[in-house]
């Protein structure tokens, strides 16, 4: 089995306007995220790739 893994890092912000103004989540705030995508294949393609993602 062949695997290829790509990791993406991103930040996002939001605010929860339905909360009382003094609640910590009512103001604009952000979070950092990591997404890991893994593809696998039993065989490589004609170019020797699991998947050409470029």
HTML snippet that shows the backbone in 3Dmol.js (N, CA, C, O; Angstrom):
<script src="https://3Dmol.org/build/3Dmol-min.js"></script>
<div id="view" style="width:600px;height:400px;position:relative"></div>
<script>
const pdb = `
ATOM      1  N   UNK A   1       0.849  -1.174   0.000  1.00  0.00           N
ATOM      2  CA  UNK A   1       0.000   0.000   0.000  1.00  0.00           C
ATOM      3  C   UNK A   1       0.896   1.241   0.000  1.00  0.00           C
ATOM      4  O   UNK A   1       1.888   1.297   0.728  1.00  0.00           O
ATOM      5  N   UNK A   2       0.545   2.221  -0.812  1.00  0.00           N
ATOM      6  CA  UNK A   2       1.283   3.474  -0.917  1.00  0.00           C
ATOM      7  C   UNK A   2       0.436   4.597  -0.324  1.00  0.00           C
ATOM      8  O   UNK A   2      -0.785   4.613  -0.480  1.00  0.00           O
ATOM      9  N   UNK A   3       1.095   5.533   0.356  1.00  0.00           N
ATOM     10  CA  UNK A   3       0.390   6.633   1.012  1.00  0.00           C
ATOM     11  C   UNK A   3       1.049   7.960   0.654  1.00  0.00           C
ATOM     12  O   UNK A   3       2.256   8.024   0.423  1.00  0.00           O
ATOM     13  N   UNK A   4       0.252   9.004   0.611  1.00  0.00           N
ATOM     14  CA  UNK A   4       0.756  10.363   0.494  1.00  0.00           C
ATOM     15  C   UNK A   4      -0.033  11.200   1.494  1.00  0.00           C
ATOM     16  O   UNK A   4      -1.254  11.080   1.600  1.00  0.00           O
ATOM     17  N   UNK A   5       0.681  12.042   2.219  1.00  0.00           N
ATOM     18  CA  UNK A   5       0.055  12.851   3.264  1.00  0.00           C
ATOM     19  C   UNK A   5       0.414  14.311   3.049  1.00  0.00           C
ATOM     20  O   UNK A   5       1.558  14.637   2.733  1.00  0.00           O
ATOM     21  N   UNK A   6      -0.562  15.182   3.219  1.00  0.00           N
ATOM     22  CA  UNK A   6      -0.349  16.626   3.112  1.00  0.00           C
ATOM     23  C   UNK A   6      -0.969  17.276   4.342  1.00  0.00           C
ATOM     24  O   UNK A   6      -2.106  16.977   4.706  1.00  0.00           O
ATOM     25  N   UNK A   7      -0.216  18.166   4.979  1.00  0.00           N
ATOM     26  CA  UNK A   7      -0.690  18.842   6.180  1.00  0.00           C
ATOM     27  C   UNK A   7      -0.906  20.319   5.871  1.00  0.00           C
ATOM     28  O   UNK A   7      -0.044  20.970   5.281  1.00  0.00           O
ATOM     29  N   UNK A   8      -2.049  20.837   6.267  1.00  0.00           N
ATOM     30  CA  UNK A   8      -2.405  22.238   6.044  1.00  0.00           C
ATOM     31  C   UNK A   8      -2.622  22.919   7.393  1.00  0.00           C
ATOM     32  O   UNK A   8      -3.296  22.372   8.266  1.00  0.00           O
ATOM     33  N   UNK A   9      -2.053  24.105   7.564  1.00  0.00           N
ATOM     34  CA  UNK A   9      -2.242  24.912   8.768  1.00  0.00           C
ATOM     35  C   UNK A   9      -2.987  26.179   8.371  1.00  0.00           C
ATOM     36  O   UNK A   9      -2.658  26.801   7.360  1.00  0.00           O
ATOM     37  N   UNK A  10      -3.987  26.567   9.156  1.00  0.00           N
ATOM     38  CA  UNK A  10      -4.674  27.825   8.885  1.00  0.00           C
ATOM     39  C   UNK A  10      -5.272  28.379  10.168  1.00  0.00           C
ATOM     40  O   UNK A  10      -5.483  27.658  11.143  1.00  0.00           O
ATOM     41  N   UNK A  11      -5.536  29.664  10.140  1.00  0.00           N
ATOM     42  CA  UNK A  11      -6.175  30.359  11.253  1.00  0.00           C
ATOM     43  C   UNK A  11      -7.513  30.889  10.783  1.00  0.00           C
ATOM     44  O   UNK A  11      -7.668  31.256   9.618  1.00  0.00           O
ATOM     45  N   UNK A  12      -8.476  30.931  11.685  1.00  0.00           N
ATOM     46  CA  UNK A  12      -9.798  31.462  11.363  1.00  0.00           C
ATOM     47  C   UNK A  12     -10.306  32.240  12.574  1.00  0.00           C
ATOM     48  O   UNK A  12      -9.997  31.911  13.719  1.00  0.00           O
ATOM     49  N   UNK A  13     -11.087  33.272  12.295  1.00  0.00           N
ATOM     50  CA  UNK A  13     -11.667  34.049  13.387  1.00  0.00           C
ATOM     51  C   UNK A  13     -13.177  34.108  13.235  1.00  0.00           C
ATOM     52  O   UNK A  13     -13.721  33.942  12.143  1.00  0.00           O
ATOM     53  N   UNK A  14     -13.839  34.350  14.361  1.00  0.00           N
ATOM     54  CA  UNK A  14     -15.293  34.480  14.356  1.00  0.00           C
ATOM     55  C   UNK A  14     -15.713  35.141  15.659  1.00  0.00           C
ATOM     56  O   UNK A  14     -14.903  35.311  16.570  1.00  0.00           O
ATOM     57  N   UNK A  15     -16.959  35.504  15.738  1.00  0.00           N
ATOM     58  CA  UNK A  15     -17.527  35.980  16.991  1.00  0.00           C
ATOM     59  C   UNK A  15     -18.947  35.457  17.093  1.00  0.00           C
ATOM     60  O   UNK A  15     -19.629  35.270  16.086  1.00  0.00           O
ATOM     61  N   UNK A  16     -19.374  35.229  18.299  1.00  0.00           N
ATOM     62  CA  UNK A  16     -20.707  34.689  18.545  1.00  0.00           C
ATOM     63  C   UNK A  16     -21.588  35.832  19.039  1.00  0.00           C
ATOM     64  O   UNK A  16     -21.650  36.114  20.235  1.00  0.00           O
ATOM     65  N   UNK A  17     -22.255  36.472  18.113  1.00  0.00           N
ATOM     66  CA  UNK A  17     -23.007  37.690  18.418  1.00  0.00           C
ATOM     67  C   UNK A  17     -24.273  37.433  19.227  1.00  0.00           C
ATOM     68  O   UNK A  17     -24.863  38.382  19.744  1.00  0.00           O
ATOM     69  N   UNK A  18     -24.703  36.197  19.353  1.00  0.00           N
ATOM     70  CA  UNK A  18     -25.912  35.899  20.123  1.00  0.00           C
ATOM     71  C   UNK A  18     -25.635  35.810  21.627  1.00  0.00           C
ATOM     72  O   UNK A  18     -26.566  35.696  22.425  1.00  0.00           O
ATOM     73  N   UNK A  19     -24.360  35.863  22.012  1.00  0.00           N
ATOM     74  CA  UNK A  19     -24.003  35.784  23.430  1.00  0.00           C
ATOM     75  C   UNK A  19     -24.005  37.174  24.057  1.00  0.00           C
ATOM     76  O   UNK A  19     -23.906  38.171  23.341  1.00  0.00           O
ATOM     77  N   UNK A  20     -24.117  37.257  25.371  1.00  0.00           N
ATOM     78  CA  UNK A  20     -24.052  38.565  26.040  1.00  0.00           C
ATOM     79  C   UNK A  20     -22.717  39.250  25.735  1.00  0.00           C
ATOM     80  O   UNK A  20     -21.705  38.568  25.576  1.00  0.00           O
ATOM     81  N   UNK A  21     -22.695  40.574  25.652  1.00  0.00           N
ATOM     82  CA  UNK A  21     -21.470  41.303  25.275  1.00  0.00           C
ATOM     83  C   UNK A  21     -20.274  41.029  26.185  1.00  0.00           C
ATOM     84  O   UNK A  21     -19.133  41.140  25.737  1.00  0.00           O
ATOM     85  N   UNK A  22     -20.504  40.676  27.443  1.00  0.00           N
ATOM     86  CA  UNK A  22     -19.381  40.428  28.354  1.00  0.00           C
ATOM     87  C   UNK A  22     -18.848  38.991  28.277  1.00  0.00           C
ATOM     88  O   UNK A  22     -17.871  38.666  28.951  1.00  0.00           O
ATOM     89  N   UNK A  23     -19.465  38.139  27.478  1.00  0.00           N
ATOM     90  CA  UNK A  23     -18.985  36.759  27.321  1.00  0.00           C
ATOM     91  C   UNK A  23     -17.724  36.773  26.465  1.00  0.00           C
ATOM     92  O   UNK A  23     -17.653  37.517  25.487  1.00  0.00           O
ATOM     93  N   UNK A  24     -16.730  35.963  26.820  1.00  0.00           N
ATOM     94  CA  UNK A  24     -15.443  35.977  26.104  1.00  0.00           C
ATOM     95  C   UNK A  24     -15.564  35.589  24.633  1.00  0.00           C
ATOM     96  O   UNK A  24     -14.737  36.008  23.823  1.00  0.00           O
ATOM     97  N   UNK A  25     -16.564  34.807  24.270  1.00  0.00           N
ATOM     98  CA  UNK A  25     -16.726  34.389  22.873  1.00  0.00           C
ATOM     99  C   UNK A  25     -17.552  35.382  22.057  1.00  0.00           C
ATOM    100  O   UNK A  25     -17.689  35.219  20.844  1.00  0.00           O
ATOM    101  N   UNK A  26     -18.103  36.408  22.709  1.00  0.00           N
ATOM    102  CA  UNK A  26     -18.903  37.397  21.985  1.00  0.00           C
ATOM    103  C   UNK A  26     -18.023  38.333  21.164  1.00  0.00           C
ATOM    104  O   UNK A  26     -18.465  38.878  20.153  1.00  0.00           O
ATOM    105  N   UNK A  27     -16.788  38.520  21.595  1.00  0.00           N
ATOM    106  CA  UNK A  27     -15.885  39.396  20.834  1.00  0.00           C
ATOM    107  C   UNK A  27     -15.169  38.580  19.751  1.00  0.00           C
ATOM    108  O   UNK A  27     -15.098  37.353  19.820  1.00  0.00           O
ATOM    109  N   UNK A  28     -14.653  39.280  18.770  1.00  0.00           N
ATOM    110  CA  UNK A  28     -13.920  38.631  17.687  1.00  0.00           C
ATOM    111  C   UNK A  28     -12.699  37.920  18.267  1.00  0.00           C
ATOM    112  O   UNK A  28     -11.902  38.526  18.984  1.00  0.00           O
ATOM    113  N   UNK A  29     -12.558  36.652  17.958  1.00  0.00           N
ATOM    114  CA  UNK A  29     -11.422  35.873  18.428  1.00  0.00           C
ATOM    115  C   UNK A  29     -11.106  34.794  17.397  1.00  0.00           C
ATOM    116  O   UNK A  29     -11.918  34.510  16.517  1.00  0.00           O
ATOM    117  N   UNK A  30      -9.932  34.203  17.510  1.00  0.00           N
ATOM    118  CA  UNK A  30      -9.513  33.245  16.496  1.00  0.00           C
ATOM    119  C   UNK A  30      -9.047  31.922  17.069  1.00  0.00           C
ATOM    120  O   UNK A  30      -8.850  31.759  18.273  1.00  0.00           O
ATOM    121  N   UNK A  31      -8.880  30.989  16.153  1.00  0.00           N
ATOM    122  CA  UNK A  31      -8.401  29.648  16.478  1.00  0.00           C
ATOM    123  C   UNK A  31      -7.425  29.224  15.382  1.00  0.00           C
ATOM    124  O   UNK A  31      -7.527  29.669  14.238  1.00  0.00           O
ATOM    125  N   UNK A  32      -6.493  28.372  15.742  1.00  0.00           N
ATOM    126  CA  UNK A  32      -5.555  27.797  14.782  1.00  0.00           C
ATOM    127  C   UNK A  32      -5.931  26.340  14.553  1.00  0.00           C
ATOM    128  O   UNK A  32      -6.284  25.622  15.488  1.00  0.00           O
ATOM    129  N   UNK A  33      -5.852  25.917  13.309  1.00  0.00           N
ATOM    130  CA  UNK A  33      -6.264  24.560  12.944  1.00  0.00           C
ATOM    131  C   UNK A  33      -5.174  23.869  12.137  1.00  0.00           C
ATOM    132  O   UNK A  33      -4.368  24.516  11.470  1.00  0.00           O
ATOM    133  N   UNK A  34      -5.167  22.556  12.210  1.00  0.00           N
ATOM    134  CA  UNK A  34      -4.312  21.714  11.374  1.00  0.00           C
ATOM    135  C   UNK A  34      -5.220  20.654  10.759  1.00  0.00           C
ATOM    136  O   UNK A  34      -5.972  19.980  11.463  1.00  0.00           O
ATOM    137  N   UNK A  35      -5.141  20.515   9.435  1.00  0.00           N
ATOM    138  CA  UNK A  35      -5.889  19.482   8.722  1.00  0.00           C
ATOM    139  C   UNK A  35      -4.868  18.575   8.045  1.00  0.00           C
ATOM    140  O   UNK A  35      -3.987  19.053   7.330  1.00  0.00           O
ATOM    141  N   UNK A  36      -4.984  17.287   8.266  1.00  0.00           N
ATOM    142  CA  UNK A  36      -4.089  16.315   7.640  1.00  0.00           C
ATOM    143  C   UNK A  36      -4.924  15.463   6.690  1.00  0.00           C
ATOM    144  O   UNK A  36      -5.908  14.842   7.089  1.00  0.00           O
ATOM    145  N   UNK A  37      -4.508  15.448   5.421  1.00  0.00           N
ATOM    146  CA  UNK A  37      -5.193  14.658   4.398  1.00  0.00           C
ATOM    147  C   UNK A  37      -4.249  13.540   3.975  1.00  0.00           C
ATOM    148  O   UNK A  37      -3.096  13.792   3.625  1.00  0.00           O
ATOM    149  N   UNK A  38      -4.736  12.316   4.008  1.00  0.00           N
ATOM    150  CA  UNK A  38      -3.925  11.177   3.584  1.00  0.00           C
ATOM    151  C   UNK A  38      -4.667  10.417   2.493  1.00  0.00           C
ATOM    152  O   UNK A  38      -5.830  10.047   2.654  1.00  0.00           O
ATOM    153  N   UNK A  39      -3.979  10.193   1.386  1.00  0.00           N
ATOM    154  CA  UNK A  39      -4.509   9.386   0.295  1.00  0.00           C
ATOM    155  C   UNK A  39      -3.703   8.099   0.227  1.00  0.00           C
ATOM    156  O   UNK A  39      -2.506   8.088   0.513  1.00  0.00           O
ATOM    157  N   UNK A  40      -4.357   7.034  -0.148  1.00  0.00           N
ATOM    158  CA  UNK A  40      -3.645   5.766  -0.286  1.00  0.00           C
ATOM    159  C   UNK A  40      -4.085   5.066  -1.563  1.00  0.00           C
ATOM    160  O   UNK A  40      -5.183   5.287  -2.075  1.00  0.00           O
ATOM    161  N   UNK A  41      -3.201   4.223  -2.057  1.00  0.00           N
ATOM    162  CA  UNK A  41      -3.487   3.461  -3.273  1.00  0.00           C
ATOM    163  C   UNK A  41      -2.768   2.122  -3.182  1.00  0.00           C
ATOM    164  O   UNK A  41      -1.681   2.016  -2.614  1.00  0.00           O
ATOM    165  N   UNK A  42      -3.387   1.124  -3.744  1.00  0.00           N
ATOM    166  CA  UNK A  42      -2.746  -0.191  -3.786  1.00  0.00           C
ATOM    167  C   UNK A  42      -1.612  -0.208  -4.799  1.00  0.00           C
ATOM    168  O   UNK A  42      -0.619  -0.917  -4.632  1.00  0.00           O
ATOM    169  N   UNK A  43      -1.779   0.598  -5.868  1.00  0.00           N
ATOM    170  CA  UNK A  43      -0.764   0.661  -6.925  1.00  0.00           C
ATOM    171  C   UNK A  43      -0.518   2.119  -7.286  1.00  0.00           C
ATOM    172  O   UNK A  43      -1.395   2.966  -7.116  1.00  0.00           O
ATOM    173  N   UNK A  44       0.672   2.404  -7.782  1.00  0.00           N
ATOM    174  CA  UNK A  44       0.991   3.740  -8.273  1.00  0.00           C
ATOM    175  C   UNK A  44       0.482   3.890  -9.697  1.00  0.00           C
ATOM    176  O   UNK A  44       0.317   2.902 -10.414  1.00  0.00           O
ATOM    177  N   UNK A  45       0.233   5.145 -10.109  1.00  0.00           N
ATOM    178  CA  UNK A  45      -0.224   5.365 -11.482  1.00  0.00           C
ATOM    179  C   UNK A  45       0.949   5.236 -12.455  1.00  0.00           C
ATOM    180  O   UNK A  45       2.052   4.878 -12.044  1.00  0.00           O
ATOM    181  N   UNK A  46       0.728   5.519 -13.717  1.00  0.00           N
ATOM    182  CA  UNK A  46       1.750   5.347 -14.757  1.00  0.00           C
ATOM    183  C   UNK A  46       2.977   6.227 -14.528  1.00  0.00           C
ATOM    184  O   UNK A  46       4.057   5.927 -15.037  1.00  0.00           O
ATOM    185  N   UNK A  47       2.818   7.322 -13.757  1.00  0.00           N
ATOM    186  CA  UNK A  47       3.930   8.233 -13.480  1.00  0.00           C
ATOM    187  C   UNK A  47       4.597   7.940 -12.137  1.00  0.00           C
ATOM    188  O   UNK A  47       5.535   8.634 -11.744  1.00  0.00           O
ATOM    189  N   UNK A  48       4.118   6.923 -11.440  1.00  0.00           N
ATOM    190  CA  UNK A  48       4.689   6.568 -10.146  1.00  0.00           C
ATOM    191  C   UNK A  48       4.112   7.348  -8.979  1.00  0.00           C
ATOM    192  O   UNK A  48       4.743   7.443  -7.926  1.00  0.00           O
ATOM    193  N   UNK A  49       2.911   7.913  -9.152  1.00  0.00           N
ATOM    194  CA  UNK A  49       2.271   8.726  -8.119  1.00  0.00           C
ATOM    195  C   UNK A  49       1.071   8.006  -7.519  1.00  0.00           C
ATOM    196  O   UNK A  49       0.401   7.223  -8.192  1.00  0.00           O
ATOM    197  N   UNK A  50       0.810   8.281  -6.245  1.00  0.00           N
ATOM    198  CA  UNK A  50      -0.484   7.935  -5.656  1.00  0.00           C
ATOM    199  C   UNK A  50      -1.511   8.893  -6.231  1.00  0.00           C
ATOM    200  O   UNK A  50      -2.576   8.478  -6.689  1.00  0.00           O
ATOM    201  N   UNK A  51      -1.177  10.204  -6.203  1.00  0.00           N
ATOM    202  CA  UNK A  51      -2.024  11.255  -6.783  1.00  0.00           C
ATOM    203  C   UNK A  51      -1.155  12.475  -6.980  1.00  0.00           C
ATOM    204  O   UNK A  51      -0.430  12.863  -6.064  1.00  0.00           O
ATOM    205  N   UNK A  52      -1.206  13.090  -8.148  1.00  0.00           N
ATOM    206  CA  UNK A  52      -0.487  14.331  -8.402  1.00  0.00           C
ATOM    207  C   UNK A  52      -1.379  15.478  -7.944  1.00  0.00           C
ATOM    208  O   UNK A  52      -2.348  15.817  -8.625  1.00  0.00           O
ATOM    209  N   UNK A  53      -1.067  16.074  -6.811  1.00  0.00           N
ATOM    210  CA  UNK A  53      -1.935  17.099  -6.223  1.00  0.00           C
ATOM    211  C   UNK A  53      -1.504  18.521  -6.540  1.00  0.00           C
ATOM    212  O   UNK A  53      -2.056  19.458  -5.963  1.00  0.00           O
ATOM    213  N   UNK A  54      -0.554  18.721  -7.421  1.00  0.00           N
ATOM    214  CA  UNK A  54      -0.120  20.094  -7.753  1.00  0.00           C
ATOM    215  C   UNK A  54      -0.940  20.661  -8.872  1.00  0.00           C
ATOM    216  O   UNK A  54      -0.718  21.800  -9.283  1.00  0.00           O
TER     217      UNK A  54
END
`;
const viewer = $3Dmol.createViewer("view");
viewer.addModel(pdb, "pdb");
viewer.setStyle({}, {cartoon: {color: "spectrum"}});
viewer.zoomTo();
viewer.render();
</script>
